[in-house]
Amino acid sequence: DMTPAVLIFTPIFLPIAQDLGMDPVHFGIMMVANLCIGLLTPPVGSALFVGCSISGVKIQQLIKPLLPFYAALLIALMMIVYIPQISLFIPQLLGLM
């Protein structure tokens, strides 16, 4: 689940990220994006397992059609991680930073 993961990992990793010069907003968006991908991918993907059990579809049948979506999610995550302006654009536009 995301909530316990955020509560456990943020106090551990945020000071490290700040020491490395990372913006806290960028770190938060990067962390949430990572956790969202974790909810959708096996072996832990609880959202995937719940969706499969509700629909009655086997996970083995669903994984192959989802591979292009997983690739898109990973590309988006890499863009968020390596191009901080993507996640900082709106806060900067609103004058929050």
LINJO-V230742 format. One line per field, one symbol per residue. psi: psi as a letter, one per 20 degrees, with the letter a starting at -180 (. if undefined). burial: I if it has 24 or more other ideal C-beta (glycine too) atoms within 12 Angstrom, else O. A space follows every 50 residues. Layout:
# LINJO-V230742
psi: ???
burial: ???
This chain:
# LINJO-V230742
psi: qgghgghghghghghgghhijqphgggghgghgghghhhiqqiinhhghg ghhgijpqhhhhgghighhgghghggghggginhhgiigghhhiki.
burial: OOOOOOOOOOOOOOOOIOOOOOOIIIIIIIIOIIIIIIOIIOOOIOOIOO OOOOOOOOOOOIOOOIOOOOOOIOOOIOOIOOOIOOIOOOOOOOOOO
